[in-house]
Each structure stands twice: as C-alpha cells, then as structure tokens.
Amino acid sequence: MIIFNGDSWCYGYGLDNRDDRYATILSKKLNTDFIDLSTHGCSNRRIYRSTIMHDITKYELGVICMTFKNRTEFHLNGKWENINPGRGRGKKYIDYYRDYYSEEYGDSDEFIYRQAIIDHFKVNKVKLILLTNTKNSRYHYDLNINTPDTPLGATLHPTKEGHGIIASKIYETYNKMV
C-alpha cells in the first residue's frame, strides 16, 4: 500500500477526473491500494503535519510531494488555515508576506519539513520517494515533477498526460530502489 501526500499537483487539481492523477496511475501500475492525503493550496507544514498523523508503518511506500516554500498555515479560530500568496486577501496575508516572510525563512522551513519527512520514513523503515514541484529549491529531491516535459493546463497544473508522465517517472524511480 502507498501513502501519498502533497499539494494540488498530487491532488489532481484541474483534472476532469481525479482517477487520472499520478497517485491512481502509479498505484495501478504497482497493483496496490493507496491513500491520498493531499489537498490543494497547502504548505509543506501541512504536508508534514498530516503525514505524521498516520501510522506509516502500514505502508510499503510513501510518495510525498513538497510544495512552494512561501506557503504556510496557521491555526486560527479552531481550524487550520492555508496561507498562500495565490489564494488570500486581507490583512493576515498582507501582514505575513510584508512583515514576516523572507527567502531565508522559506528556505529554512523547506529544509526543516523536508528533513523531518525523510527522517520520519527512515526511522519507520518505509521507502520514500520525495518529490517537489518547485523549480528553485536549494535541496535535493528524488524527483522534480515541474519540468518542461510535463504538460500543464490552464490552471498551471499537470494535465492528464502530465500526470501520466509523472507516474512513469515515479515508477522508474521506484524500480531503481527495489
């Protein structure tokens, strides 16, 4: 069984049928079930937080896609709220990006959550394929899925064909691991 987590790229945002996302395609190729914890517009903080809330020892493989370092989340008024430069309006978004966020902060957050995910899978002895969809990361990932050969649709998310290409790349990476 595979555990997937990530942002809109993993979720299949923009697809007419979410069964066309790479999580479904890869699971079919490997003839196994999967759980997909992804959601669109989220942060690396949310990806980490929601991943560690699961007993990953039930899975043979984790495929986790990190997102853009300038996203975060806050727990406000009893619920988690995504802070994403492409999504919000209002004072808290303006304040966060004007007064708190910096590239150094983003790099630090990416490093912390990336390493925490790697360590979590390692200590639990579960194989991990760590992806990113950001083009300008300073850190190593098994795959960057935001490449020129991945077709994007009007929403700048992978098309059905793009998800097929991503699934094939993950499949190749997996076969090199086993």
MIDOPA-835822 format. One record per residue (C-alpha): residue number from 0; x, y, z; chain. Coordinates in Angstrom, 3 decimals, m for minus. Last residue first. Layout:
NUM X Y Z A
...
***
This chain:
177 13.879 m2.188 m5.174 A
176 15.016 1.444 m5.283 A
175 15.674 1.659 m9.050 A
174 12.160 0.333 m9.688 A
173 10.736 3.127 m7.509 A
172 12.496 5.818 m9.522 A
171 11.168 4.362 m12.768 A
170 7.626 4.236 m11.319 A
169 7.960 7.845 m10.116 A
168 8.965 8.905 m13.631 A
167 6.080 6.959 m15.172 A
166 3.584 8.496 m12.725 A
165 4.869 11.995 m13.606 A
164 4.427 11.320 m17.327 A
163 0.894 10.013 m16.792 A
162 0.079 13.030 m14.613 A
161 1.264 15.283 m17.446 A
160 m0.964 13.459 m19.946 A
159 m3.991 14.100 m17.728 A
158 m2.844 17.726 m17.497 A
157 m0.420 18.895 m14.841 A
156 m1.300 22.132 m13.026 A
155 m0.799 25.638 m14.390 A
154 m4.567 26.332 m14.115 A
153 m4.887 26.466 m17.932 A
152 m3.258 23.054 m18.268 A
151 0.328 21.935 m17.788 A
150 2.271 19.425 m19.884 A
149 5.205 17.815 m18.055 A
148 8.214 17.767 m20.425 A
147 9.299 21.252 m19.284 A
146 9.756 20.076 m15.682 A
145 7.662 20.527 m12.565 A
144 7.973 16.936 m11.298 A
143 11.304 17.420 m9.536 A
142 12.278 13.935 m8.495 A
141 14.286 12.238 m5.741 A
140 14.735 15.604 m4.084 A
139 17.910 17.526 m3.220 A
138 17.707 20.991 m1.691 A
137 18.233 24.563 m2.916 A
136 14.771 24.594 m4.455 A
135 14.100 26.811 m7.448 A
134 11.748 24.902 m9.730 A
133 9.119 23.980 m7.171 A
132 7.096 20.852 m7.822 A
131 8.948 18.659 m5.374 A
130 9.133 14.919 m4.920 A
129 10.327 12.596 m2.175 A
128 10.120 8.886 m2.900 A
127 10.134 7.142 0.450 A
126 10.553 3.508 1.470 A
125 9.264 2.763 4.970 A
124 11.653 1.770 7.767 A
123 9.821 3.802 10.447 A
122 13.034 5.676 11.346 A
121 13.662 6.320 7.640 A
120 10.111 7.498 6.883 A
119 10.146 10.022 9.721 A
118 13.714 11.107 8.936 A
117 12.892 11.948 5.310 A
116 9.708 13.778 6.373 A
115 11.592 15.768 9.027 A
114 14.338 16.608 6.520 A
113 11.871 18.081 4.023 A
112 9.971 19.870 6.794 A
111 13.099 21.536 8.227 A
110 14.753 22.321 4.885 A
109 11.600 23.847 3.404 A
108 11.039 25.937 6.532 A
107 14.625 27.204 6.484 A
106 14.481 28.068 2.788 A
105 11.205 29.940 3.319 A
104 12.602 31.873 6.289 A
103 15.718 32.797 4.288 A
102 13.515 33.872 1.377 A
101 11.597 36.164 3.706 A
100 8.115 36.045 5.259 A
99 7.248 38.026 8.369 A
98 6.272 41.650 7.724 A
97 5.123 42.018 4.108 A
96 4.161 38.426 3.297 A
95 2.501 37.749 6.640 A
94 0.939 41.197 7.046 A
93 m0.621 41.175 3.573 A
92 m1.995 37.682 4.098 A
91 m3.322 38.463 7.600 A
90 m4.805 41.786 6.457 A
89 m6.969 40.640 3.611 A
88 m6.760 38.556 0.521 A
87 m5.693 35.024 0.066 A
86 m5.114 32.476 m2.609 A
85 m2.027 32.950 m4.744 A
84 0.247 34.054 m1.915 A
83 m0.704 31.005 0.161 A
82 m1.601 30.999 3.836 A
81 m3.670 27.889 4.477 A
80 m5.934 27.944 7.537 A
79 m6.084 25.274 10.212 A
78 m9.169 25.477 12.398 A
77 m10.231 26.483 15.929 A
76 m10.306 30.253 15.449 A
75 m6.895 30.312 13.800 A
74 m4.315 27.554 13.463 A
73 m1.907 28.960 10.923 A
72 m0.602 27.552 7.673 A
71 2.387 28.161 5.440 A
70 3.257 28.823 1.814 A
69 6.427 30.562 0.632 A
68 8.361 27.290 0.347 A
67 6.372 26.057 m2.643 A
66 5.339 22.418 m2.447 A
65 6.726 19.091 m1.296 A
64 5.411 15.964 m2.966 A
63 5.367 12.824 m0.812 A
62 5.275 9.338 m2.245 A
61 5.449 6.912 0.677 A
60 5.969 3.205 0.148 A
59 5.257 m0.120 1.807 A
58 2.526 1.310 4.011 A
57 1.104 0.197 7.369 A
56 4.282 1.518 9.066 A
55 3.039 4.981 8.074 A
54 0.798 5.208 11.119 A
53 m0.808 8.489 10.149 A
52 m0.605 11.852 11.971 A
51 2.956 12.157 10.694 A
50 1.709 12.736 7.154 A
49 m0.873 15.401 8.068 A
48 1.697 17.553 9.866 A
47 4.374 17.149 7.173 A
46 2.058 18.079 4.294 A
45 0.551 20.887 6.386 A
44 3.983 22.399 7.090 A
43 4.958 21.924 3.448 A
42 2.018 24.164 2.606 A
41 m1.467 23.693 1.179 A
40 m3.253 25.199 m1.810 A
39 m4.745 21.932 m2.991 A
38 m5.109 18.912 m0.772 A
37 m3.127 15.714 m0.477 A
36 m3.789 12.878 1.959 A
35 m4.034 10.185 m0.730 A
34 m4.351 6.603 0.480 A
33 m3.284 3.767 m1.752 A
32 m4.040 0.249 m2.861 A
31 m1.610 m1.868 m4.845 A
30 m1.105 m3.237 m8.348 A
29 2.175 m1.341 m8.868 A
28 0.996 0.121 m12.190 A
27 m2.477 0.683 m10.677 A
26 m0.965 2.530 m7.721 A
25 1.123 4.647 m10.092 A
24 m1.925 5.719 m12.140 A
23 m4.031 6.484 m9.059 A
22 m1.371 8.635 m7.404 A
21 m0.458 10.247 m10.731 A
20 m3.892 11.783 m11.164 A
19 m6.317 10.444 m13.818 A
18 m8.645 9.000 m11.163 A
17 m9.196 12.648 m10.201 A
16 m11.450 13.008 m13.251 A
15 m11.862 16.353 m15.036 A
14 m8.361 17.275 m13.891 A
13 m7.694 20.821 m12.691 A
12 m6.380 19.830 m9.277 A
11 m5.076 16.271 m9.266 A
10 m4.398 16.077 m5.537 A
9 m0.689 15.412 m6.119 A
8 m0.273 18.639 m8.096 A
7 m2.689 20.435 m5.788 A
6 m0.477 19.899 m2.743 A
5 1.229 16.866 m1.350 A
4 0.654 13.489 0.239 A
3 0.615 9.922 m0.998 A
2 0.666 6.772 1.133 A
1 1.179 3.540 m0.794 A
0 0.000 0.000 0.000 A
***
